[in-house]
Amino acid sequence: MGASARDANPGPLHAPVLYQQALSALAPRAGGRYLDGTLGGGGHAFGILEASAPDGQLLGLDRDQEALAVAADRLEPFAGRIQLRQAAFSDMRRQAAAIGWERVDGILLDLGLSSMQLEAPERGFSFQRDGPLDMRFDRSQPLTADEIVNAWNEAELAHVLAEYGEQPRARAVARAIVRARPLRTTTELAGVVARAAGRRRGGVHPATLVFQALRIAVNGELEELEAGLKAAVDLLAGQGRLVVISFHSLEDRIVKRFFQREARDCLCPPAQPTCTCGHRARLAVRTRRPVRPEADEVTRNPRSRSARLRVAERLS
């Protein structure tokens, strides 16, 4: 389960994953308008507002109301230059329009979990702490991990584990979960998965992929990412930058393919002699390969080891 270190503690010393690399790619400037679509504890936002002083503005979005409260405290020194909203980043165009913004100069999406989410047992994101099977970013939504684990049929559950967790023993794990019902806590679920999936691979707990899959399903994360990337390109001004940090291959593949598609002048099949689709490139890809954390960052924060950063720039 990929996770960011969007630390809840205030101050610039508690830096998120790929902090300097993200700021360098975004290149905030005075007078610019920026959108952080995954505000978390406000770590990246803090850096954006510092770098865009004295009058750069930021719109921060997050589905997690608790994260917004933490970020509001952390970003209090920039009051007057920030606006925070509880919203999914796929809704960024409507949220920007609501404050009178037609275009923005940069957008950041950090797709990892925050430390405060992982470390709160009642949120149910981690099997390292005993808690309910929740896993919702927005705690007002009805669907929880508990419903998927205890109410979905075996075939549906196996599909989730295979598609969103790339769990090699998805059917066996789904069968074991169904037989062990009801399961109410994270540690109960992790125990069932460990027995069904077998030993750890490369030091990774066998429940890691299952918890990733359930979290993605609960929050509709991949659909949200597809919609959010499209919204971001529409909202960016010419030469505006889109910076995306992902934490597992499913997310990174979506970002990579989207960037490649939006950097092409035609989407017709290669065998078709003339273009009929009318598609024109809207992005220039600025990262041939994803940017990865340096070894010292991984040592300081092992959660950063799977992080990948990609950058694209709006052409016009």
Secondary structure, DSSP 4 states (H G I P E B T S, - for coil): --B----SS-STTS--TTHHHHHHHH---TT-EEEESS-TTSHHHHHHHHHTTTT-EEEEEES-HHHHHHHHHHTGGGTTSEEEEE--GGGHHHHHHHTT-S-EEEEEEE-SBPHHHHT-GGG---TTS--BS---SSTTSS--HHHHHHHS-HHHHHHHHHHHH--TTHHHHHHHHHHH----BHHHHHHHHHHHH-S-BTTB-THHHHHHHHHHHHHTHHHHHHHHHHHHHHHEEEEEEEEEEE-SHHHHHHHHHHHHHHT-S--S-TT-SS--S-----EEE--SS-B---HHHHHH-GGGGG-EEEEEEE--
